[in-house]
Amino acid sequence: MSEFRTESDSMGELQVPTEALYQAQTQRAVNNFRISDLVMPKQFITALAYIKQAAAQSNNELGHLSKNKALLIERACQEIIDGQHLEHFPIDVFQTGSGTSTNMNANEVIATLASRYGDEVIHPNDDVNMGQSSNDVIPTTIAVSSVINVVYELFPALDQLSQTLERKKSEVGDIVKTGRTHLMDAMPVTFAQTLSTWQHQVDTAMAGIRFSLDGVSALAQGGTAVGTGINADPLFAEQFCKNLSANVGVRFTPSKNFFYNIGSQDAIVALSGQLKVLAVAQMKIANDLRWMNSGPLAGLGEIELEALQPGSSIMPGKVNPVIPEAAAMVSAQVIGNDATITVAGQSGNFELNVMLPVIAYNILQSIELLANSSQALADKAIRSFKVNQTNIDKALAKNPILVTALNPVIGYAKAAKIAKQAYQEGRPILDIAEQETDLSRSELETLLNPAKLTQGGL
């Protein structure tokens, strides 16, 4: 058997691998775009198949595509949704800015599969792409794939992280530790207060992401080439969103302005910005964990993270905070992805944004990385860390900043003198205050009680 077959399109003939499900236009893209080893993500291809499936259903229901052809197309799409045939989507991310090559790749693969199932020839353009253009399909696919993966992957991971923090608060929340500002000793806080900061960051970031999905869920599909809806049934957009929502399990609506969705990617830029907020929150959580775990002898040593693997190829017994480090790197990547998406979002030239594939790749990577790292932080860092009570109590007893509580009683200047003396002599603030003031030890113990100081007030 020959390794190649001859296919043709409007530009002529060319050779395509015999076993390939795609046809001529995909092969031209493979030949033209040898830029990287990056291809469109699985999540994107899955969403694209959902879109072609809903389009076939809608075109049949509106009387433009025969029932038989629609069923054949739907069957082919379902196989792709189920994870089959992904090797037949080989086009580089760095391709034509509209993503036309990937749209035609899907049209050709689906047409080939559908034609094999029945006794009709299914045409990539006339049947699979009916009532559509790459210019509305690819923006729609970016939106749909983003929403699916936020709803089904990221939100469950963030819920798990928030719930893990809540459980950890109930486990160690009453323990009082030295607070720090500028990385220097400050007034005491409880573990519950520290953990509540992290939890509120996660919950607030999730709320921002959820809010941004309202804009992302309003789809370009139906606008076709430039937003006018040429060659699409006027009822197509509404019917398409109805079918897609039922198939995916998430509500989608037609955009109120197709020109907006095709000419810009502002909604995705906004979603990326909210993902960046989450990345910044995750970076803080990861770094706080690293600092609190530092040592075990020469650092803060307030907590002990779960030992997951040897930390050095040369220093026996060394264990590193690998999960927080991985999470911090994810945050850096997501922040970088947001910069790429921001620049790409500016490339809406007149009626079409022409950096769609790189937007798709980066937004989906950000969602996936944040979902996975959030779950790792919950399962392998926060859930299992242990508090080193001895180190915490030792640092707290000698913390000269506790003298702040005496300001209303003895004044700032006197309190500052006591704090400096306690620090210089390495003695507990309680002992120095008893020596340098007229307050009794019992009065000082009440005023300087770290647990009481975490409650604020006078």
Order of alpha helices (4+ residues) and beta strands (2+ residues): beta-beta-alpha-alpha-alpha-alpha-alpha-alpha-beta-beta-alpha-beta-alpha-beta-alpha-alpha-beta-alpha-beta-beta-alpha-beta-alpha-alpha-alpha-alpha-alpha-alpha
